[in-house]
């Protein structure tokens, strides 16, 4: 009955959706014996997971901490050059670069601007630039330079401000301490051990399974962009291509304690800052408080995981031991995707 109701719901969703919009849904709960898959694309098609990649990056930082290569409270200026940090943390004529730690970057409390969405001091915003020049390739250093040259810090350390730039710095730190490319780190630490054969860092590596499939369509501000170089505008903050089944492997391994220690998992789950109403942020992880979306949703579980701007979801519901992974493939479908998540959680409530 649970799976029949979900199939009916998502069939209706597809009928109402614009032509070419992907819909990929996975719901898995060992507790309730549920293994639900739904897709209007080819079977288990890879897709751009957007900021879900931040949870991968945070996990890698945790793994490097446990290898003794990093510590959460390391100052980032001990790992990155003065040149790369120059001007990034200046607020009210004070340069805070010597006060910034890995913890600040992971929790978006460093005060650094966000190249993707922050205002610019002159010219057009970043999103306008990538849409106007869709074939331009962006490197991690170019992304950091955009913040350095066109934006100002959002505040001193301690203030929550969501920043993709901060996660690019985390990727550069991981490269510095390992001597490996971030793509190779992702492969060696996560994709290969977990047999995530269709996952890779876009533009920087290839999946284990060959020939690789085309990724699902991506709609951004009404334009289909899945084959454009502008997608190089992300990296350690969300450049992972994956599938619903591969993300399930990652999420199961994470919550089973296979990737990082219980202590690091606890650190990641200190949800001290509000990202949006109903969405709280820890270290590379979000927690959903559904009652803040609508008071009648009080009592639904506190799902934990991460969202992406393309209405991508990867969440774990600890009450139902449920993994919920979704791709709606468009920055205009976020509300629609949350309605689907709420529908899934309400159905679980009928089983308890």
Secondary structure, 3 states (H helix, E strand, C coil): CHHHHHHHHHHHHHHHCCCCCCCEEEEEECCCCEEEEEECCCCCCCEECHHHHHHHHHHHHHHHHHCCCCCCCCEHHHCCCHHHHCCCCEECCEECHHHCEHHHHHCCCCCCCCCCCCCCCCCCCHHHHHHHCCCCCCCHHHHHHHHHHHCCCCCCCCCCCCCHHHHHHHHHHHHHHHCCCHHHHHHHHHHCCCCCCCCEECCCCCCCCCCCCCCCCCEECCEECCCCHHHHHCCCCCCEEECHHHHHHHHHHHHCCCCCCHHHHHHHCCCCEEEECCEEECCCCEEECHHHCCHHHCCCCCCEEEEECCCEEEEEECCCCEEEEEECCECCCHHHHHHHHHHHHHHHHCCC
